[in-house]
Amino acid sequence: MYKYMGFPKEIKRIRQRSFLTQQKFAKVIEVFFSTVNRWAFGHSKPNLKAMKSINTFCLDNNITYEALEKSWFDYKIEK
């Protein structure tokens, strides 16, 4: 089990585990690069559709999703 890291760090963990840049990750999960960038800096978080895409990506690539999901529920957007 992974240590709870917070949502932006969980997104980074998933990307790095797959050796993907923010831009390539955005393309794979079918969102804009700027969207992934806002997630990475804590300015927004994914909607349910994006979370489903990330979950599918994790399943397809044998990456743990549960820590990301927990951090998504708990994460408060920085203003």
N, C-alpha and C positions, 0 to 999 in steps of 0.2 A: 504494500500500500504506500502511496506517495504522501509525503508531508504536504499539508495545506499551504499553498503558495500565493493565493490570490489570483483573480481572473487573468490579468495581463500576463503574469508569469506562466500560467497554465497554457495560454494560447501560444506563447513563445516555446514552451516545452514541446508541445505537439508539433509545431513547425520545425523545430530543430531536430526532433526525433526523425522527421521525414526528410531532413536536409532541404527544406524549402524556404525561400525568401518570403517576405510578406506578400510580394506581388504574385509569386507562383501559387502560394497557398490560397490567395483570394481567387485566382482563376479556377483552381480545383474545386473550391466550395461555392463558386459562382456568385461572388460578391465583388464589389469594387475594391481596389487596393486601398483607397482612402478609408474604407470601412474597417479593414483589418488594422490599418494604422491607428485609427481612433480607438479600437479595442486595445491595442498594444500600449497606448498611452493613458488608458483609463478614462477616456472621454465619452465612451459609449460601450454598450454591450450588445451581443447579438440578439435578434428576435428569435422566436421559436423556429421559424423556417431555417434560419442560418444554423441554429443549434442542431437541427435534424441533419443538415448537410455535414456539419462537423462530426456528428456521431457516426454517420455513414462512412466518412473519411477514416475515422479512428477504427471502426470495425474492419474496413477493407485493408488497413495497414497494420493491424494488430497493435494498436496503441490504446492504452488505458484512457477511458473517457470519464469515469466516475468522479475523479478529482476536479476535472474541468466543470462538470455539471454542478457539483456542490459549490464550487467557487462562483459559478454563474448565479445560482440562487442567492448566495450571500453577498454578492458584490454590490457596492453602492457607487454610483457614478461620481467621479471627482468633478467639481465645477471650476 
